[in-house]
């Protein structure tokens, strides 16, 4: 079944602008969403999702109260939630394989939902008026992919592309780079995150070397699960560490003028991690993933395989 907006079938759209013209409700909602203050989430209750990752859980989770992600420029952040069970998923999508990824996200929520009555609600945030129109293409593809799912899905928040755009010193950039979703209540809100672990550099390297969208969380056990990952040790990336910041921005970003201030340092630390761990098998003894659980201190702590 197709996407719905205020219980009306979405129908055929040609662009995000077309969507907002047909459904002013989404435009009003999006403007209200972008005007909200940023919430800085306590790391002790957070499960952070990086690019090409998703995580799903339910309100019964004792380890996670908020799932969140940020640093999205042309990328889009997707929240899908079932109103009956409260099962919720957050994903950070960059357009690498949108059609397959959307099906996986729907399955993640419906599997956790069981057979409880309710509806699936979709919240979509991200992108801006970038010169290459990468944001517009991704917005359209995500909406189209959800529109093709067999489940009824209700689009509630749509703060994307031109609605998430602002101009600072003559440069277009996103208004909102990050969002969180309260696992207990379902509230979705603009957010920023000071902590992006566990295993931040390992996870970034997985994406940098071409890893596909992956589920990082086992909600039944309260465990963050990373890998095992595979990447080629032959990637010639060391030269990037000697390049100027502007060069790194130009060639390693889809939106060089809109990246957050820490982008270049993040890329350098990711490349350095790759160079120090070109043999990725050593990071996963016995071919097993790295597992992390919530310690009494509130931080994610690595645990041995059961």
ABEGO torsion letter per residue (X at the ends): XBBBBGGBBAEBBABAAAAAAABAAAAAAAAAAAABBBBBBBAAABBBBBBGBBBBBBAABAABABBBBBGBBABBBBBBBBAAAGBBBBBBBAGABAAAAAAAAAAAAAAAAEABBEBBBBBBBEEBBBAAGAAAAAAAAAAAAAAABABBBBBABBBBEAAABBBBGGBBBBABABBBBBAAAGBBBBBBBABAOBGAAAAAAAAAAGBBBBBABBAAAGBBBBOBBBBBAABBAAAAAABBAAAAAAAABABAAABBAAAAAAAAAAAAAAAAAABAAAABBGGBBBBBBBBAAGBBBBBBBX
